[in-house]
Amino acid sequence: MEKVDYCGLMSGKRVDKSEIFEVFYGDLETAPMIVGCPICMECRLIQTIELPTHYLFVGEIIASYADENYLSDGGIDTK
C-alpha cells in the first residue's frame, strides 16, 4: 500500500517510478503490469490527448489477468 500511495503522490515527470514494482509483460510485450496485483488489464495505447495540466491516455483492453481467488463463474468477481 505504501508503494501505491507513493506512486499516486509523485509525478512521473519528476520521479522515475519504473523500478518500484516487479513487472511482467503479456501478449503485447510492451505493457508492463505489476506482479502481485490481483487483477491486471493489458492495454494498447490508442491516443494521447494533451490537456493544460496533464495527459489523457485513451486505450483498448487487450487482455486481463487475474488471480483465481478473484474469479467467479469464469469472470472477475466484483465483490
Wavefront OBJ file of the C-alpha trace (Angstrom):
o trace
v 0.000 0.000 0.000
v 2.922 2.311 0.744
v 4.300 1.951 -2.799
v 0.891 2.560 -4.380
v 0.393 5.666 -2.256
v 3.837 6.967 -3.235
v 3.098 6.461 -6.934
v -0.157 8.360 -6.588
v 1.533 11.289 -4.866
v 4.593 11.659 -7.111
v 4.509 12.924 -10.686
v 6.160 10.737 -13.301
v 7.622 13.942 -14.740
v 9.683 14.415 -11.577
v 10.347 10.880 -10.335
v 11.261 7.643 -12.165
v 8.756 5.121 -10.800
v 9.722 2.338 -13.226
v 11.555 0.184 -10.680
v 9.210 0.464 -7.706
v 7.330 -2.727 -8.579
v 8.290 -6.049 -10.150
v 6.579 -6.224 -13.545
v 5.600 -8.807 -16.144
v 4.512 -8.500 -19.773
v 1.605 -10.150 -21.560
v 0.620 -10.585 -25.203
v 1.686 -7.115 -26.383
v 5.095 -7.416 -24.706
v 5.075 -3.614 -24.289
v 2.567 -3.004 -21.482
v 4.175 -3.538 -18.053
v 1.869 -4.983 -15.378
v 2.590 -5.355 -11.678
v 3.397 -8.810 -10.307
v 1.289 -9.366 -7.199
v -1.706 -7.292 -8.312
v -4.818 -9.434 -8.047
v -6.135 -8.117 -11.392
v -4.197 -6.574 -14.311
v -5.576 -5.323 -17.609
v -3.229 -5.145 -20.577
v -3.970 -2.112 -22.734
v -2.911 -0.841 -26.124
v -2.474 2.939 -26.368
v -4.871 4.380 -28.933
v -4.488 8.120 -28.387
v -2.713 10.624 -26.136
v -4.519 13.909 -25.504
v -2.522 16.796 -24.048
v -4.509 18.838 -21.537
v -3.379 22.020 -19.739
v -2.116 20.189 -16.630
v -1.725 16.546 -17.673
v -2.147 13.982 -20.415
v -5.217 11.833 -21.013
v -4.410 8.367 -22.359
v -7.099 6.505 -24.319
v -6.565 2.781 -24.619
v -8.087 -0.544 -25.590
v -8.052 -3.506 -23.197
v -6.322 -6.384 -24.994
v -6.248 -8.982 -22.206
v -6.863 -9.287 -18.491
v -5.019 -11.354 -15.918
v -6.474 -12.275 -12.546
v -5.597 -14.382 -9.537
v -8.045 -17.304 -9.423
v -9.155 -16.183 -5.948
v -10.846 -13.178 -7.586
v -12.781 -15.087 -10.245
v -16.338 -16.356 -10.127
v -18.277 -18.158 -12.885
v -15.475 -17.508 -15.406
v -15.261 -13.761 -14.777
v -13.962 -11.254 -12.266
v -15.916 -11.257 -9.007
v -16.502 -7.534 -8.349
v -17.498 -8.190 -4.752
l 1 2 3 4 5 6 7 8 9 10 11 12 13 14 15 16 17 18 19 20 21 22 23 24 25 26 27 28 29 30 31 32 33 34 35 36 37 38 39 40 41 42 43 44 45 46 47 48 49 50 51 52 53 54 55 56 57 58 59 60 61 62 63 64 65 66 67 68 69 70 71 72 73 74 75 76 77 78 79
